[in-house]
């Protein structure tokens, strides 16, 4: 009798079984997520019921604002982005989320973003912690205080940046992206440390700023892909600077504490904060807090202002009539002009507002958490604990709010009385939020506007007839979006030739 044929499944069998098991577990997890997902009843692509991977992909490829905007256009003002995240482009919902005294707290994304031992004003979640800190810092960022104490520093640095741009452009091309970034980081560092880093003079960032930027970039990567924390252990300088340079940075930031406490020479903004603290027994700030807030000022105040200025330059130089009008307006200023005169120039300020509308550097989602009891937006119930994302990119381009929203038209901001805010409809006034909104809006708004005004005024006075270089194209200036936006090419070249 022929013996039965024996097939040995074993060598292939075990791995195959393991693969099938993993597959079954993944399918079961997706199925479970899809039926328990708190956002399952909301409009949105079917796959967002199962996974956040499509959103993550958009985030890490620098496409987040475009992806979310396209979902709003397809599914409406309330759209599911992932099982636990919802995009919101409804104006009354926006008001509710960002009003003063809101119960919608910043999500813990901010905490995970911070790479420092304690949270600072940007990353504190609890309003009981954030409120007193914000109050303490606010005095040093008020317009009155800045105009009285820091006007000269901002003015001199803006003029120096423009002088450098003019010199480069006269002999070839000037990269305004580089110069405006140096201007913004030199100003922030000077305010935070009380002494100039001299980066505009050198033409490049110093080691401290270079490492700080890498560290911020590393933190941004790790918040999306936490497993990359392991890279900290790789002993290569470039990798260490990105993932493991906290000690170096915090040690360097000790200079901000020294300068603030010594009160000798040129003080920094923290000297006033500490003084107010001691004088009025109001709030508390220790040395580590000062270090962290000094970092915040530099991180939050550099790329934001630098990128906005870059897009402003690009937007105006594409429109010769507008350029000539701005050159004429700024040429009319008397030699020793100050911030108080700049604030009254209609076209200069309108160009800044229109740039902030279309090219403000922070148009991304500002994630907040739905409070206890859930909420109802536009007829859709959203349960507590879900993250709601509002993005200026979408609000600033909404055709129901703005006429010809995609057209760069500064004149939309000017009425016959030259009053900027009055030119807007009530809906546009609410929707316009390049500096965020409510209690968590930008603390540096007056500083940023002061920098923008001086830089724009000097630039169009000193660089009449300057043009975009051939290397600067709509493609090179396309946005890349990693929380902030930046031109894809990371440069914007202009020339007199
Ligand atoms: C054009 C320039 C700027 C833009 C577009 C901008 C934009 C913003 C936005 C949108 C927020 C809200 C973030 C959120 O809710 O998650 C914010 C917050 C903040 N910004 Fe700015 N910013 C600019 C310049 C500056 C400058 C120069 C500083 C320097 C001090 C600064 C410091 C901060 C801080 C500390 C916060 C956190 C405030 C808080 O949570 O209480 N920003 N900024």
Boltz pocket constraint, residues with backbone or C-beta under 6 A from the ligand:
constraints:
  - pocket:
      binder: B
      contacts: [[A, 121], [A, 122], [A, 123], [A, 134], [A, 188], [A, 296], [A, 297], [A, 298], [A, 300], [A, 301], [A, 302], [A, 304], [A, 305], [A, 308], [A, 360], [A, 361], [A, 362], [A, 365], [A, 366], [A, 367], [A, 433], [A, 434], [A, 435], [A, 436], [A, 437], [A, 439], [A, 440], [A, 441], [A, 442], [A, 443], [A, 444], [A, 445], [A, 447], [A, 448]]
      max_distance: 6.0
